Protein backbone atom coordinates (compact mmCIF):
# COMPACT_ATOMS: atom_id res chain seq x y z
CA UNK A 1 0.00 0.00 0.00
CA UNK A 2 2.93 2.34 0.73
CA UNK A 3 4.36 1.98 -2.77
CA UNK A 4 0.99 2.94 -4.28
CA UNK A 5 0.95 6.17 -2.24
CA UNK A 6 4.50 6.92 -3.35
CA UNK A 7 3.54 6.38 -7.00
CA UNK A 8 0.54 8.67 -6.62
CA UNK A 9 2.69 11.35 -4.93
CA UNK A 10 5.31 11.08 -7.69
CA UNK A 11 2.55 11.36 -10.31
CA UNK A 12 1.15 14.49 -8.68
CA UNK A 13 4.66 15.93 -8.34
CA UNK A 14 5.33 15.37 -12.06
CA UNK A 15 2.00 16.97 -13.00
CA UNK A 16 2.82 19.94 -10.76
CA UNK A 17 6.28 20.24 -12.39
CA UNK A 18 4.73 20.26 -15.86
CA UNK A 19 2.07 22.80 -14.93
CA UNK A 20 4.48 25.12 -13.10
CA UNK A 21 7.14 24.92 -15.81
CA UNK A 22 9.85 23.51 -13.53
CA UNK A 23 10.32 20.55 -15.85
CA UNK A 24 11.66 22.88 -18.54
CA UNK A 25 14.44 24.13 -16.25
CA UNK A 26 15.19 20.70 -14.72
CA UNK A 27 15.55 18.96 -18.09
CA UNK A 28 17.48 21.83 -19.66
CA UNK A 29 14.81 22.54 -22.23
CA UNK A 30 15.13 26.27 -21.65
CA UNK A 31 18.10 26.20 -24.04
CA UNK A 32 15.76 24.96 -26.77
CA UNK A 33 13.00 27.45 -26.05
CA UNK A 34 13.21 28.97 -29.55
CA UNK A 35 12.82 25.59 -31.19
CA UNK A 36 9.93 24.64 -28.88
CA UNK A 37 8.23 27.95 -29.69
CA UNK A 38 8.76 27.27 -33.40
CA UNK A 39 7.20 23.80 -33.10
CA UNK A 40 4.27 25.25 -31.14
CA UNK A 41 3.66 27.93 -33.80
CA UNK A 42 3.82 25.28 -36.54
CA UNK A 43 1.27 23.15 -34.67
CA UNK A 44 -1.07 26.12 -34.28
CA UNK A 45 -0.71 26.99 -37.98
CA UNK A 46 -1.37 23.37 -38.96
CA UNK A 47 -4.55 23.25 -36.88
CA UNK A 48 -5.70 26.63 -38.21
CA UNK A 49 -5.05 25.60 -41.81
CA UNK A 50 -6.90 22.31 -41.33
CA UNK A 51 -9.95 24.13 -39.97
CA UNK A 52 -9.80 26.63 -42.84
CA UNK A 53 -9.66 23.87 -45.45
CA UNK A 54 -12.48 21.98 -43.75
CA UNK A 55 -14.65 25.12 -43.78
CA UNK A 56 -13.95 25.71 -47.47
CA UNK A 57 -14.78 22.10 -48.32
CA UNK A 58 -18.10 22.39 -46.47
CA UNK A 59 -18.81 25.61 -48.39
CA UNK A 60 -18.02 23.90 -51.70
CA UNK A 61 -20.37 21.05 -50.83
CA UNK A 62 -23.15 23.52 -49.98
CA UNK A 63 -22.51 25.36 -53.25
CA UNK A 64 -22.75 22.11 -55.21
CA UNK A 65 -26.12 21.40 -53.59
CA UNK A 66 -27.28 24.91 -54.52
CA UNK A 67 -26.13 24.44 -58.10
CA UNK A 68 -28.07 21.17 -58.35
CA UNK A 69 -31.21 22.92 -57.08
CA UNK A 70 -30.74 25.70 -59.64
CA UNK A 71 -30.27 23.17 -62.44
CA UNK A 72 -33.54 21.48 -61.51
CA UNK A 73 -35.30 24.85 -61.44
CA UNK A 74 -33.79 25.75 -64.83
CA UNK A 75 -34.96 22.51 -66.42
CA UNK A 76 -38.46 22.96 -65.00
CA UNK A 77 -38.73 26.52 -66.34
CA UNK A 78 -37.29 25.43 -69.67
CA UNK A 79 -39.92 22.71 -69.90
CA UNK A 80 -42.70 25.21 -69.17
CA UNK A 81 -41.36 27.66 -71.77
CA UNK A 82 -41.00 24.91 -74.36
CA UNK A 83 -44.64 24.01 -73.78
CA UNK A 84 -45.60 27.66 -74.29
CA UNK A 85 -43.86 27.74 -77.67
CA UNK A 86 -46.27 25.21 -79.15
CA UNK A 87 -48.68 26.93 -81.53
CA UNK A 88 -51.85 25.23 -80.32
CA UNK A 89 -50.98 26.02 -76.70
CA UNK A 90 -50.59 29.72 -77.55
CA UNK A 91 -53.87 29.73 -79.47
CA UNK A 92 -55.67 28.16 -76.52
CA UNK A 93 -54.18 30.69 -74.09
CA UNK A 94 -55.30 33.56 -76.34
CA UNK A 95 -58.85 32.14 -76.58
CA UNK A 96 -59.00 31.68 -72.80
CA UNK A 97 -57.96 35.28 -72.17
CA UNK A 98 -60.78 36.50 -74.43
CA UNK A 99 -59.42 40.00 -74.95
CA UNK A 100 -57.04 39.28 -77.83
CA UNK A 101 -57.81 39.86 -81.51
CA UNK A 102 -54.96 37.69 -82.73
CA UNK A 103 -55.75 34.54 -84.69
CA UNK A 104 -53.85 31.91 -86.64
CA UNK A 105 -53.08 32.78 -90.29
CA UNK A 106 -55.29 31.16 -92.98
CA UNK A 107 -52.49 30.49 -95.45
CA UNK A 108 -48.85 29.53 -94.87
CA UNK A 109 -46.12 32.19 -95.15
CA UNK A 110 -44.87 32.96 -98.64
CA UNK A 111 -41.57 34.24 -99.92
CA UNK A 112 -41.64 37.62 -101.62
CA UNK A 113 -39.16 37.95 -104.45
CA UNK A 114 -38.34 41.44 -105.67
CA UNK A 115 -36.78 41.70 -109.10
C-alpha positions, 0 to 999 in steps of 0.5 A: 500500500505504501508503494501505491501512495509513493507512485501517486505522490510522484505522479502528482509531483510530475504533474505539478512540475509540468504545470508550473514549468519547472520541468523545462528548467530541470531537463534543460529545455530552456536552451531549446526554447526557440525551437519549442516555440517554433514547433508550437507555432507550426502546430497552431498553424497546422490546426488553423489551416486544417480548420480553414480547409475543412470550412472551405470544403463544407462551403463547396459542398453547400454550393454544389447542392445549390447548383443542383437545385438551380439546375432542376429549377432551370430545367423545370422553367425550360420545360414550361417555356417549351410548352408555351412555344407550341402553336396550339398552346398559344392559341388556346391561351389567347382564346381563354384570355378572351381580350385578344384579336390575334388569330392563326393565319389562314395560309402559310407564309410565302416568300416575296421575291423582288426583281 
